[in-house]
Amino acid sequence: MNIDAAIDDAVLALFCLTLMTKTGHRKASIGDVLNRLYECGMIGNPLNKTKSVVLTDEGLRESERLIKQHFVRSSSKDDH
């Protein structure tokens, strides 16, 4: 997997964590993430803090799959 594909997968997975529902749409708020990073001193003041994307059903399923694949630890006895 090349670096661009890996970054795309990571961002899509993280969208799963920022989902909010509004009028039946599943939106991932980029503005919320940018605000938190700005408040922590990690980025400069973002110009437009209200950007968001609407996930398609396929995007939502892939986002959920990727969050489980990359960020959820399996609960097995070997994890100790």
mmCIF file of the N, C-alpha and C atoms, coordinates in Angstrom:
data_MODEL
# 
_entry.id   MODEL 
# 
loop_
_atom_site.group_PDB 
_atom_site.id 
_atom_site.type_symbol 
_atom_site.label_atom_id 
_atom_site.label_alt_id 
_atom_site.label_comp_id 
_atom_site.label_asym_id 
_atom_site.label_entity_id 
_atom_site.label_seq_id 
_atom_site.pdbx_PDB_ins_code 
_atom_site.Cartn_x 
_atom_site.Cartn_y 
_atom_site.Cartn_z 
_atom_site.occupancy 
_atom_site.B_iso_or_equiv 
_atom_site.pdbx_formal_charge 
_atom_site.auth_seq_id 
_atom_site.auth_comp_id 
_atom_site.auth_asym_id 
_atom_site.auth_atom_id 
_atom_site.pdbx_PDB_model_num 
ATOM 1   N N  . MET A 1 1  ? 0.854   -1.176  0.000  1.00 0.00 ? 1  MET A N  1 
ATOM 2   C CA . MET A 1 1  ? 0.000   0.000   0.000  1.00 0.00 ? 1  MET A CA 1 
ATOM 3   C C  . MET A 1 1  ? 0.896   1.234   0.000  1.00 0.00 ? 1  MET A C  1 
ATOM 4   N N  . ASN A 1 2  ? 0.601   2.185   -0.875 1.00 0.00 ? 2  ASN A N  1 
ATOM 5   C CA . ASN A 1 2  ? 1.414   3.400   -0.904 1.00 0.00 ? 2  ASN A CA 1 
ATOM 6   C C  . ASN A 1 2  ? 0.967   4.366   0.191  1.00 0.00 ? 2  ASN A C  1 
ATOM 7   N N  . ILE A 1 3  ? 1.765   5.380   0.435  1.00 0.00 ? 3  ILE A N  1 
ATOM 8   C CA . ILE A 1 3  ? 1.501   6.304   1.542  1.00 0.00 ? 3  ILE A CA 1 
ATOM 9   C C  . ILE A 1 3  ? 0.184   7.057   1.356  1.00 0.00 ? 3  ILE A C  1 
ATOM 10  N N  . ASP A 1 4  ? -0.163  7.446   0.125  1.00 0.00 ? 4  ASP A N  1 
ATOM 11  C CA . ASP A 1 4  ? -1.420  8.162   -0.102 1.00 0.00 ? 4  ASP A CA 1 
ATOM 12  C C  . ASP A 1 4  ? -2.620  7.285   0.240  1.00 0.00 ? 4  ASP A C  1 
ATOM 13  N N  . ALA A 1 5  ? -2.585  6.025   -0.157 1.00 0.00 ? 5  ALA A N  1 
ATOM 14  C CA . ALA A 1 5  ? -3.681  5.103   0.151  1.00 0.00 ? 5  ALA A CA 1 
ATOM 15  C C  . ALA A 1 5  ? -3.768  4.863   1.658  1.00 0.00 ? 5  ALA A C  1 
ATOM 16  N N  . ALA A 1 6  ? -2.632  4.765   2.321  1.00 0.00 ? 6  ALA A N  1 
ATOM 17  C CA . ALA A 1 6  ? -2.628  4.559   3.773  1.00 0.00 ? 6  ALA A CA 1 
ATOM 18  C C  . ALA A 1 6  ? -3.226  5.771   4.488  1.00 0.00 ? 6  ALA A C  1 
ATOM 19  N N  . ILE A 1 7  ? -2.880  6.959   4.042  1.00 0.00 ? 7  ILE A N  1 
ATOM 20  C CA . ILE A 1 7  ? -3.432  8.182   4.641  1.00 0.00 ? 7  ILE A CA 1 
ATOM 21  C C  . ILE A 1 7  ? -4.936  8.264   4.382  1.00 0.00 ? 7  ILE A C  1 
ATOM 22  N N  . ASP A 1 8  ? -5.356  7.952   3.151  1.00 0.00 ? 8  ASP A N  1 
ATOM 23  C CA . ASP A 1 8  ? -6.789  7.957   2.833  1.00 0.00 ? 8  ASP A CA 1 
ATOM 24  C C  . ASP A 1 8  ? -7.547  7.007   3.739  1.00 0.00 ? 8  ASP A C  1 
ATOM 25  N N  . ASP A 1 9  ? -7.009  5.804   3.955  1.00 0.00 ? 9  ASP A N  1 
ATOM 26  C CA . ASP A 1 9  ? -7.655  4.825   4.832  1.00 0.00 ? 9  ASP A CA 1 
ATOM 27  C C  . ASP A 1 9  ? -7.743  5.340   6.264  1.00 0.00 ? 9  ASP A C  1 
ATOM 28  N N  . ALA A 1 10 ? -6.657  5.934   6.755  1.00 0.00 ? 10 ALA A N  1 
ATOM 29  C CA . ALA A 1 10 ? -6.643  6.431   8.130  1.00 0.00 ? 10 ALA A CA 1 
ATOM 30  C C  . ALA A 1 10 ? -7.656  7.559   8.316  1.00 0.00 ? 10 ALA A C  1 
ATOM 31  N N  . VAL A 1 11 ? -7.724  8.477   7.373  1.00 0.00 ? 11 VAL A N  1 
ATOM 32  C CA . VAL A 1 11 ? -8.669  9.592   7.472  1.00 0.00 ? 11 VAL A CA 1 
ATOM 33  C C  . VAL A 1 11 ? -10.103 9.076   7.415  1.00 0.00 ? 11 VAL A C  1 
ATOM 34  N N  . LEU A 1 12 ? -10.384 8.159   6.499  1.00 0.00 ? 12 LEU A N  1 
ATOM 35  C CA . LEU A 1 12 ? -11.727 7.604   6.406  1.00 0.00 ? 12 LEU A CA 1 
ATOM 36  C C  . LEU A 1 12 ? -12.106 6.884   7.693  1.00 0.00 ? 12 LEU A C  1 
ATOM 37  N N  . ALA A 1 13 ? -11.169 6.147   8.270  1.00 0.00 ? 13 ALA A N  1 
ATOM 38  C CA . ALA A 1 13 ? -11.433 5.467   9.539  1.00 0.00 ? 13 ALA A CA 1 
ATOM 39  C C  . ALA A 1 13 ? -11.733 6.478   10.640 1.00 0.00 ? 13 ALA A C  1 
ATOM 40  N N  . LEU A 1 14 ? -10.978 7.546   10.687 1.00 0.00 ? 14 LEU A N  1 
ATOM 41  C CA . LEU A 1 14 ? -11.180 8.552   11.732 1.00 0.00 ? 14 LEU A CA 1 
ATOM 42  C C  . LEU A 1 14 ? -12.484 9.311   11.564 1.00 0.00 ? 14 LEU A C  1 
ATOM 43  N N  . PHE A 1 15 ? -12.986 9.413   10.333 1.00 0.00 ? 15 PHE A N  1 
ATOM 44  C CA . PHE A 1 15 ? -14.296 10.019  10.134 1.00 0.00 ? 15 PHE A CA 1 
ATOM 45  C C  . PHE A 1 15 ? -15.345 9.300   10.966 1.00 0.00 ? 15 PHE A C  1 
ATOM 46  N N  . CYS A 1 16 ? -15.189 8.014   11.139 1.00 0.00 ? 16 CYS A N  1 
ATOM 47  C CA . CYS A 1 16 ? -16.131 7.219   11.921 1.00 0.00 ? 16 CYS A CA 1 
ATOM 48  C C  . CYS A 1 16 ? -16.245 7.764   13.343 1.00 0.00 ? 16 CYS A C  1 
ATOM 49  N N  . LEU A 1 17 ? -15.165 8.289   13.870 1.00 0.00 ? 17 LEU A N  1 
ATOM 50  C CA . LEU A 1 17 ? -15.161 8.808   15.236 1.00 0.00 ? 17 LEU A CA 1 
ATOM 51  C C  . LEU A 1 17 ? -15.816 10.171  15.364 1.00 0.00 ? 17 LEU A C  1 
ATOM 52  N N  . THR A 1 18 ? -15.972 10.894  14.255 1.00 0.00 ? 18 THR A N  1 
ATOM 53  C CA . THR A 1 18 ? -16.509 12.251  14.318 1.00 0.00 ? 18 THR A CA 1 
ATOM 54  C C  . THR A 1 18 ? -17.892 12.361  13.699 1.00 0.00 ? 18 THR A C  1 
ATOM 55  N N  . LEU A 1 19 ? -18.557 11.226  13.508 1.00 0.00 ? 19 LEU A N  1 
ATOM 56  C CA . LEU A 1 19 ? -19.869 11.243  12.870 1.00 0.00 ? 19 LEU A CA 1 
ATOM 57  C C  . LEU A 1 19 ? -20.901 11.947  13.734 1.00 0.00 ? 19 LEU A C  1 
ATOM 58  N N  . MET A 1 20 ? -21.747 12.721  13.088 1.00 0.00 ? 20 MET A N  1 
ATOM 59  C CA . MET A 1 20 ? -22.888 13.317  13.757 1.00 0.00 ? 20 MET A CA 1 
ATOM 60  C C  . MET A 1 20 ? -24.061 13.227  12.789 1.00 0.00 ? 20 MET A C  1 
ATOM 61  N N  . THR A 1 21 ? -25.249 13.109  13.316 1.00 0.00 ? 21 THR A N  1 
ATOM 62  C CA . THR A 1 21 ? -26.405 13.023  12.438 1.00 0.00 ? 21 THR A CA 1 
ATOM 63  C C  . THR A 1 21 ? -27.136 14.357  12.450 1.00 0.00 ? 21 THR A C  1 
ATOM 64  N N  . LYS A 1 22 ? -27.582 14.745  11.288 1.00 0.00 ? 22 LYS A N  1 
ATOM 65  C CA . LYS A 1 22 ? -28.318 15.985  11.143 1.00 0.00 ? 22 LYS A CA 1 
ATOM 66  C C  . LYS A 1 22 ? -29.273 15.770  9.988  1.00 0.00 ? 22 LYS A C  1 
ATOM 67  N N  . THR A 1 23 ? -30.534 15.840  10.240 1.00 0.00 ? 23 THR A N  1 
ATOM 68  C CA . THR A 1 23 ? -31.571 15.631  9.222  1.00 0.00 ? 23 THR A CA 1 
ATOM 69  C C  . THR A 1 23 ? -31.350 14.340  8.442  1.00 0.00 ? 23 THR A C  1 
ATOM 70  N N  . GLY A 1 24 ? -30.968 13.276  9.147  1.00 0.00 ? 24 GLY A N  1 
ATOM 71  C CA . GLY A 1 24 ? -30.823 11.976  8.509  1.00 0.00 ? 24 GLY A CA 1 
ATOM 72  C C  . GLY A 1 24 ? -29.528 11.759  7.758  1.00 0.00 ? 24 GLY A C  1 
ATOM 73  N N  . HIS A 1 25 ? -28.665 12.755  7.693  1.00 0.00 ? 25 HIS A N  1 
ATOM 74  C CA . HIS A 1 25 ? -27.389 12.607  6.999  1.00 0.00 ? 25 HIS A CA 1 
ATOM 75  C C  . HIS A 1 25 ? -26.309 12.251  8.003  1.00 0.00 ? 25 HIS A C  1 
ATOM 76  N N  . ARG A 1 26 ? -25.388 11.420  7.574  1.00 0.00 ? 26 ARG A N  1 
ATOM 77  C CA . ARG A 1 26 ? -24.225 11.094  8.401  1.00 0.00 ? 26 ARG A CA 1 
ATOM 78  C C  . ARG A 1 26 ? -23.101 12.014  7.967  1.00 0.00 ? 26 ARG A C  1 
ATOM 79  N N  . LYS A 1 27 ? -22.701 12.928  8.851  1.00 0.00 ? 27 LYS A N  1 
ATOM 80  C CA . LYS A 1 27 ? -21.658 13.886  8.503  1.00 0.00 ? 27 LYS A CA 1 
ATOM 81  C C  . LYS A 1 27 ? -20.462 13.690  9.417  1.00 0.00 ? 27 LYS A C  1 
ATOM 82  N N  . ALA A 1 28 ? -19.308 13.832  8.863  1.00 0.00 ? 28 ALA A N  1 
ATOM 83  C CA . ALA A 1 28 ? -18.084 13.825  9.649  1.00 0.00 ? 28 ALA A CA 1 
ATOM 84  C C  . ALA A 1 28 ? -17.586 15.261  9.687  1.00 0.00 ? 28 ALA A C  1 
ATOM 85  N N  . SER A 1 29 ? -17.541 15.832  10.857 1.00 0.00 ? 29 SER A N  1 
ATOM 86  C CA . SER A 1 29 ? -17.195 17.237  10.981 1.00 0.00 ? 29 SER A CA 1 
ATOM 87  C C  . SER A 1 29 ? -15.687 17.428  11.039 1.00 0.00 ? 29 SER A C  1 
ATOM 88  N N  . ILE A 1 30 ? -15.156 17.934  9.972  1.00 0.00 ? 30 ILE A N  1 
ATOM 89  C CA . ILE A 1 30 ? -13.732 18.254  9.918  1.00 0.00 ? 30 ILE A CA 1 
ATOM 90  C C  . ILE A 1 30 ? -13.448 19.465  10.798 1.00 0.00 ? 30 ILE A C  1 
ATOM 91  N N  . GLY A 1 31 ? -14.421 20.375  10.865 1.00 0.00 ? 31 GLY A N  1 
ATOM 92  C CA . GLY A 1 31 ? -14.259 21.576  11.679 1.00 0.00 ? 31 GLY A CA 1 
ATOM 93  C C  . GLY A 1 31 ? -14.000 21.258  13.134 1.00 0.00 ? 31 GLY A C  1 
ATOM 94  N N  . ASP A 1 32 ? -14.698 20.251  13.684 1.00 0.00 ? 32 ASP A N  1 
ATOM 95  C CA . ASP A 1 32 ? -14.490 19.872  15.083 1.00 0.00 ? 32 ASP A CA 1 
ATOM 96  C C  . ASP A 1 32 ? -13.064 19.385  15.309 1.00 0.00 ? 32 ASP A C  1 
ATOM 97  N N  . VAL A 1 33 ? -12.571 18.576  14.383 1.00 0.00 ? 33 VAL A N  1 
ATOM 98  C CA . VAL A 1 33 ? -11.198 18.068  14.494 1.00 0.00 ? 33 VAL A CA 1 
ATOM 99  C C  . VAL A 1 33 ? -10.202 19.216  14.399 1.00 0.00 ? 33 VAL A C  1 
ATOM 100 N N  . LEU A 1 34 ? -10.409 20.107  13.435 1.00 0.00 ? 34 LEU A N  1 
ATOM 101 C CA . LEU A 1 34 ? -9.502  21.252  13.285 1.00 0.00 ? 34 LEU A CA 1 
ATOM 102 C C  . LEU A 1 34 ? -9.519  22.128  14.525 1.00 0.00 ? 34 LEU A C  1 
ATOM 103 N N  . ASN A 1 35 ? -10.685 22.347  15.107 1.00 0.00 ? 35 ASN A N  1 
ATOM 104 C CA . ASN A 1 35 ? -10.774 23.151  16.328 1.00 0.00 ? 35 ASN A CA 1 
ATOM 105 C C  . ASN A 1 35 ? -9.968  22.532  17.457 1.00 0.00 ? 35 ASN A C  1 
ATOM 106 N N  . ARG A 1 36 ? -10.108 21.216  17.649 1.00 0.00 ? 36 ARG A N  1 
ATOM 107 C CA . ARG A 1 36 ? -9.365  20.544  18.724 1.00 0.00 ? 36 ARG A CA 1 
ATOM 108 C C  . ARG A 1 36 ? -7.857  20.642  18.494 1.00 0.00 ? 36 ARG A C  1 
ATOM 109 N N  . LEU A 1 37 ? -7.425  20.413  17.255 1.00 0.00 ? 37 LEU A N  1 
ATOM 110 C CA . LEU A 1 37 ? -5.992  20.503  16.951 1.00 0.00 ? 37 LEU A CA 1 
ATOM 111 C C  . LEU A 1 37 ? -5.473  21.919  17.148 1.00 0.00 ? 37 LEU A C  1 
ATOM 112 N N  . TYR A 1 38 ? -6.267  22.906  16.781 1.00 0.00 ? 38 TYR A N  1 
ATOM 113 C CA . TYR A 1 38 ? -5.887  24.306  16.980 1.00 0.00 ? 38 TYR A CA 1 
ATOM 114 C C  . TYR A 1 38 ? -5.783  24.634  18.467 1.00 0.00 ? 38 TYR A C  1 
ATOM 115 N N  . GLU A 1 39 ? -6.782  24.206  19.236 1.00 0.00 ? 39 GLU A N  1 
ATOM 116 C CA . GLU A 1 39 ? -6.791  24.476  20.677 1.00 0.00 ? 39 GLU A CA 1 
ATOM 117 C C  . GLU A 1 39 ? -5.614  23.810  21.397 1.00 0.00 ? 39 GLU A C  1 
ATOM 118 N N  . CYS A 1 40 ? -5.127  22.701  20.855 1.00 0.00 ? 40 CYS A N  1 
ATOM 119 C CA . CYS A 1 40 ? -3.976  22.004  21.438 1.00 0.00 ? 40 CYS A CA 1 
ATOM 120 C C  . CYS A 1 40 ? -2.650  22.579  20.947 1.00 0.00 ? 40 CYS A C  1 
ATOM 121 N N  . GLY A 1 41 ? -2.707  23.552  20.042 1.00 0.00 ? 41 GLY A N  1 
ATOM 122 C CA . GLY A 1 41 ? -1.495  24.154  19.512 1.00 0.00 ? 41 GLY A CA 1 
ATOM 123 C C  . GLY A 1 41 ? -0.814  23.328  18.434 1.00 0.00 ? 41 GLY A C  1 
ATOM 124 N N  . MET A 1 42 ? -1.534  22.395  17.834 1.00 0.00 ? 42 MET A N  1 
ATOM 125 C CA . MET A 1 42 ? -0.950  21.523  16.819 1.00 0.00 ? 42 MET A CA 1 
ATOM 126 C C  . MET A 1 42 ? -1.011  22.111  15.409 1.00 0.00 ? 42 MET A C  1 
ATOM 127 N N  . ILE A 1 43 ? -1.957  22.994  15.156 1.00 0.00 ? 43 ILE A N  1 
ATOM 128 C CA . ILE A 1 43 ? -2.084  23.632  13.837 1.00 0.00 ? 43 ILE A CA 1 
ATOM 129 C C  . ILE A 1 43 ? -2.393  25.108  14.031 1.00 0.00 ? 43 ILE A C  1 
ATOM 130 N N  . GLY A 1 44 ? -2.153  25.879  12.975 1.00 0.00 ? 44 GLY A N  1 
ATOM 131 C CA . GLY A 1 44 ? -2.537  27.283  12.989 1.00 0.00 ? 44 GLY A CA 1 
ATOM 132 C C  . GLY A 1 44 ? -4.050  27.398  12.910 1.00 0.00 ? 44 GLY A C  1 
ATOM 133 N N  . ASN A 1 45 ? -4.560  28.603  13.131 1.00 0.00 ? 45 ASN A N  1 
ATOM 134 C CA . ASN A 1 45 ? -5.991  28.834  13.114 1.00 0.00 ? 45 ASN A CA 1 
ATOM 135 C C  . ASN A 1 45 ? -6.573  28.492  11.739 1.00 0.00 ? 45 ASN A C  1 
ATOM 136 N N  . PRO A 1 46 ? -7.455  27.492  11.660 1.00 0.00 ? 46 PRO A N  1 
ATOM 137 C CA . PRO A 1 46 ? -8.045  27.130  10.372 1.00 0.00 ? 46 PRO A CA 1 
ATOM 138 C C  . PRO A 1 46 ? -8.969  28.248  9.887  1.00 0.00 ? 46 PRO A C  1 
ATOM 139 N N  . LEU A 1 47 ? -8.940  28.512  8.589  1.00 0.00 ? 47 LEU A N  1 
ATOM 140 C CA . LEU A 1 47 ? -9.721  29.611  8.040  1.00 0.00 ? 47 LEU A CA 1 
ATOM 141 C C  . LEU A 1 47 ? -11.217 29.341  8.094  1.00 0.00 ? 47 LEU A C  1 
ATOM 142 N N  . ASN A 1 48 ? -11.644 28.162  7.709  1.00 0.00 ? 48 ASN A N  1 
ATOM 143 C CA . ASN A 1 48 ? -13.060 27.838  7.680  1.00 0.00 ? 48 ASN A CA 1 
ATOM 144 C C  . ASN A 1 48 ? -13.294 26.613  8.556  1.00 0.00 ? 48 ASN A C  1 
ATOM 145 N N  . LYS A 1 49 ? -13.813 26.838  9.737  1.00 0.00 ? 49 LYS A N  1 
ATOM 146 C CA . LYS A 1 49 ? -13.964 25.765  10.721 1.00 0.00 ? 49 LYS A CA 1 
ATOM 147 C C  . LYS A 1 49 ? -15.241 24.958  10.529 1.00 0.00 ? 49 LYS A C  1 
ATOM 148 N N  . THR A 1 50 ? -16.054 25.269  9.551  1.00 0.00 ? 50 THR A N  1 
ATOM 149 C CA . THR A 1 50 ? -17.340 24.589  9.413  1.00 0.00 ? 50 THR A CA 1 
ATOM 150 C C  . THR A 1 50 ? -17.353 23.542  8.320  1.00 0.00 ? 50 THR A C  1 
ATOM 151 N N  . LYS A 1 51 ? -16.213 23.180  7.776  1.00 0.00 ? 51 LYS A N  1 
ATOM 152 C CA . LYS A 1 51 ? -16.174 22.172  6.717  1.00 0.00 ? 51 LYS A CA 1 
ATOM 153 C C  . LYS A 1 51 ? -16.609 20.816  7.255  1.00 0.00 ? 51 LYS A C  1 
ATOM 154 N N  . SER A 1 52 ? -17.390 20.123  6.446  1.00 0.00 ? 52 SER A N  1 
ATOM 155 C CA . SER A 1 52 ? -17.779 18.764  6.784  1.00 0.00 ? 52 SER A CA 1 
ATOM 156 C C  . SER A 1 52 ? -18.006 18.006  5.488  1.00 0.00 ? 52 SER A C  1 
ATOM 157 N N  . VAL A 1 53 ? -17.999 16.709  5.599  1.00 0.00 ? 53 VAL A N  1 
ATOM 158 C CA . VAL A 1 53 ? -18.270 15.864  4.448  1.00 0.00 ? 53 VAL A CA 1 
ATOM 159 C C  . VAL A 1 53 ? -19.431 14.948  4.801  1.00 0.00 ? 53 VAL A C  1 
ATOM 160 N N  . VAL A 1 54 ? -20.191 14.555  3.795  1.00 0.00 ? 54 VAL A N  1 
ATOM 161 C CA . VAL A 1 54 ? -21.281 13.610  3.988  1.00 0.00 ? 54 VAL A CA 1 
ATOM 162 C C  . VAL A 1 54 ? -20.793 12.254  3.508  1.00 0.00 ? 54 VAL A C  1 
ATOM 163 N N  . LEU A 1 55 ? -20.863 11.262  4.384  1.00 0.00 ? 55 LEU A N  1 
ATOM 164 C CA . LEU A 1 55 ? -20.429 9.921   4.021  1.00 0.00 ? 55 LEU A CA 1 
ATOM 165 C C  . LEU A 1 55 ? -21.550 9.192   3.289  1.00 0.00 ? 55 LEU A C  1 
ATOM 166 N N  . THR A 1 56 ? -21.204 8.522   2.221  1.00 0.00 ? 56 THR A N  1 
ATOM 167 C CA . THR A 1 56 ? -22.151 7.648   1.544  1.00 0.00 ? 56 THR A CA 1 
ATOM 168 C C  . THR A 1 56 ? -22.321 6.395   2.389  1.00 0.00 ? 56 THR A C  1 
ATOM 169 N N  . ASP A 1 57 ? -23.314 5.579   2.084  1.00 0.00 ? 57 ASP A N  1 
ATOM 170 C CA . ASP A 1 57 ? -23.478 4.324   2.815  1.00 0.00 ? 57 ASP A CA 1 
ATOM 171 C C  . ASP A 1 57 ? -22.219 3.469   2.698  1.00 0.00 ? 57 ASP A C  1 
ATOM 172 N N  . GLU A 1 58 ? -21.652 3.420   1.504  1.00 0.00 ? 58 GLU A N  1 
ATOM 173 C CA . GLU A 1 58 ? -20.413 2.660   1.293  1.00 0.00 ? 58 GLU A CA 1 
ATOM 174 C C  . GLU A 1 58 ? -19.263 3.251   2.101  1.00 0.00 ? 58 GLU A C  1 
ATOM 175 N N  . GLY A 1 59 ? -19.168 4.578   2.112  1.00 0.00 ? 59 GLY A N  1 
ATOM 176 C CA . GLY A 1 59 ? -18.123 5.249   2.884  1.00 0.00 ? 59 GLY A CA 1 
ATOM 177 C C  . GLY A 1 59 ? -18.257 4.983   4.370  1.00 0.00 ? 59 GLY A C  1 
ATOM 178 N N  . LEU A 1 60 ? -19.504 4.961   4.865  1.00 0.00 ? 60 LEU A N  1 
ATOM 179 C CA . LEU A 1 60 ? -19.729 4.675   6.270  1.00 0.00 ? 60 LEU A CA 1 
ATOM 180 C C  . LEU A 1 60 ? -19.315 3.252   6.609  1.00 0.00 ? 60 LEU A C  1 
ATOM 181 N N  . ARG A 1 61 ? -19.707 2.294   5.772  1.00 0.00 ? 61 ARG A N  1 
ATOM 182 C CA . ARG A 1 61 ? -19.322 0.891   6.021  1.00 0.00 ? 61 ARG A CA 1 
ATOM 183 C C  . ARG A 1 61 ? -17.800 0.742   6.011  1.00 0.00 ? 61 ARG A C  1 
ATOM 184 N N  . GLU A 1 62 ? -17.146 1.363   5.038  1.00 0.00 ? 62 GLU A N  1 
ATOM 185 C CA . GLU A 1 62 ? -15.681 1.263   4.950  1.00 0.00 ? 62 GLU A CA 1 
ATOM 186 C C  . GLU A 1 62 ? -15.027 1.958   6.136  1.00 0.00 ? 62 GLU A C  1 
ATOM 187 N N  . SER A 1 63 ? -15.566 3.091   6.543  1.00 0.00 ? 63 SER A N  1 
ATOM 188 C CA . SER A 1 63 ? -15.052 3.814   7.698  1.00 0.00 ? 63 SER A CA 1 
ATOM 189 C C  . SER A 1 63 ? -15.114 2.946   8.948  1.00 0.00 ? 63 SER A C  1 
ATOM 190 N N  . GLU A 1 64 ? -16.247 2.293   9.157  1.00 0.00 ? 64 GLU A N  1 
ATOM 191 C CA . GLU A 1 64 ? -16.401 1.414   10.314 1.00 0.00 ? 64 GLU A CA 1 
ATOM 192 C C  . GLU A 1 64 ? -15.458 0.217   10.239 1.00 0.00 ? 64 GLU A C  1 
ATOM 193 N N  . ARG A 1 65 ? -15.285 -0.347  9.054  1.00 0.00 ? 65 ARG A N  1 
ATOM 194 C CA . ARG A 1 65 ? -14.377 -1.481  8.879  1.00 0.00 ? 65 ARG A CA 1 
ATOM 195 C C  . ARG A 1 65 ? -12.944 -1.063  9.191  1.00 0.00 ? 65 ARG A C  1 
ATOM 196 N N  . LEU A 1 66 ? -12.552 0.092   8.680  1.00 0.00 ? 66 LEU A N  1 
ATOM 197 C CA . LEU A 1 66 ? -11.178 0.566   8.874  1.00 0.00 ? 66 LEU A CA 1 
ATOM 198 C C  . LEU A 1 66 ? -10.895 0.933   10.325 1.00 0.00 ? 66 LEU A C  1 
ATOM 199 N N  . ILE A 1 67 ? -11.871 1.518   11.016 1.00 0.00 ? 67 ILE A N  1 
ATOM 200 C CA . ILE A 1 67 ? -11.638 1.863   12.421 1.00 0.00 ? 67 ILE A CA 1 
ATOM 201 C C  . ILE A 1 67 ? -11.415 0.599   13.234 1.00 0.00 ? 67 ILE A C  1 
ATOM 202 N N  . LYS A 1 68 ? -12.173 -0.459  12.918 1.00 0.00 ? 68 LYS A N  1 
ATOM 203 C CA . LYS A 1 68 ? -11.983 -1.735  13.611 1.00 0.00 ? 68 LYS A CA 1 
ATOM 204 C C  . LYS A 1 68 ? -10.642 -2.355  13.256 1.00 0.00 ? 68 LYS A C  1 
ATOM 205 N N  . GLN A 1 69 ? -10.264 -2.283  11.975 1.00 0.00 ? 69 GLN A N  1 
ATOM 206 C CA . GLN A 1 69 ? -9.017  -2.895  11.514 1.00 0.00 ? 69 GLN A CA 1 
ATOM 207 C C  . GLN A 1 69 ? -7.790  -2.213  12.114 1.00 0.00 ? 69 GLN A C  1 
ATOM 208 N N  . HIS A 1 70 ? -7.797  -0.892  12.165 1.00 0.00 ? 70 HIS A N  1 
ATOM 209 C CA . HIS A 1 70 ? -6.586  -0.168  12.548 1.00 0.00 ? 70 HIS A CA 1 
ATOM 210 C C  . HIS A 1 70 ? -6.543  0.297   14.010 1.00 0.00 ? 70 HIS A C  1 
ATOM 211 N N  . PHE A 1 71 ? -7.706  0.455   14.648 1.00 0.00 ? 71 PHE A N  1 
ATOM 212 C CA . PHE A 1 71 ? -7.698  1.105   15.951 1.00 0.00 ? 71 PHE A CA 1 
ATOM 213 C C  . PHE A 1 71 ? -8.388  0.338   17.069 1.00 0.00 ? 71 PHE A C  1 
ATOM 214 N N  . VAL A 1 72 ? -8.997  -0.815  16.787 1.00 0.00 ? 72 VAL A N  1 
ATOM 215 C CA . VAL A 1 72 ? -9.666  -1.585  17.839 1.00 0.00 ? 72 VAL A CA 1 
ATOM 216 C C  . VAL A 1 72 ? -8.861  -2.832  18.114 1.00 0.00 ? 72 VAL A C  1 
ATOM 217 N N  . ARG A 1 73 ? -8.487  -2.966  19.352 1.00 0.00 ? 73 ARG A N  1 
ATOM 218 C CA . ARG A 1 73 ? -7.712  -4.132  19.763 1.00 0.00 ? 73 ARG A CA 1 
ATOM 219 C C  . ARG A 1 73 ? -8.655  -5.296  19.989 1.00 0.00 ? 73 ARG A C  1 
ATOM 220 N N  . SER A 1 74 ? -8.281  -6.451  19.497 1.00 0.00 ? 74 SER A N  1 
ATOM 221 C CA . SER A 1 74 ? -9.106  -7.634  19.726 1.00 0.00 ? 74 SER A CA 1 
ATOM 222 C C  . SER A 1 74 ? -9.001  -8.030  21.184 1.00 0.00 ? 74 SER A C  1 
ATOM 223 N N  . SER A 1 75 ? -10.055 -8.595  21.716 1.00 0.00 ? 75 SER A N  1 
ATOM 224 C CA . SER A 1 75 ? -10.050 -8.995  23.129 1.00 0.00 ? 75 SER A CA 1 
ATOM 225 C C  . SER A 1 75 ? -9.782  -10.495 23.228 1.00 0.00 ? 75 SER A C  1 
ATOM 226 N N  . SER A 1 76 ? -8.503  -10.832 23.192 1.00 0.00 ? 76 SER A N  1 
ATOM 227 C CA . SER A 1 76 ? -8.111  -12.233 23.337 1.00 0.00 ? 76 SER A CA 1 
ATOM 228 C C  . SER A 1 76 ? -7.227  -12.375 24.554 1.00 0.00 ? 76 SER A C  1 
ATOM 229 N N  . LYS A 1 77 ? -7.016  -13.591 24.981 1.00 0.00 ? 77 LYS A N  1 
ATOM 230 C CA . LYS A 1 77 ? -6.184  -13.846 26.148 1.00 0.00 ? 77 LYS A CA 1 
ATOM 231 C C  . LYS A 1 77 ? -4.729  -13.480 25.912 1.00 0.00 ? 77 LYS A C  1 
ATOM 232 N N  . ASP A 1 78 ? -4.320  -13.405 24.624 1.00 0.00 ? 78 ASP A N  1 
ATOM 233 C CA . ASP A 1 78 ? -2.923  -13.102 24.295 1.00 0.00 ? 78 ASP A CA 1 
ATOM 234 C C  . ASP A 1 78 ? -2.594  -11.626 24.464 1.00 0.00 ? 78 ASP A C  1 
ATOM 235 N N  . ASP A 1 79 ? -3.584  -10.761 24.721 1.00 0.00 ? 79 ASP A N  1 
ATOM 236 C CA . ASP A 1 79 ? -3.361  -9.327  24.830 1.00 0.00 ? 79 ASP A CA 1 
ATOM 237 C C  . ASP A 1 79 ? -2.739  -8.909  26.151 1.00 0.00 ? 79 ASP A C  1 
ATOM 238 N N  . HIS A 1 80 ? -2.573  -9.809  27.078 1.00 0.00 ? 80 HIS A N  1 
ATOM 239 C CA . HIS A 1 80 ? -2.064  -9.437  28.407 1.00 0.00 ? 80 HIS A CA 1 
ATOM 240 C C  . HIS A 1 80 ? -0.640  -9.183  28.357 1.00 0.00 ? 80 HIS A C  1 
# 
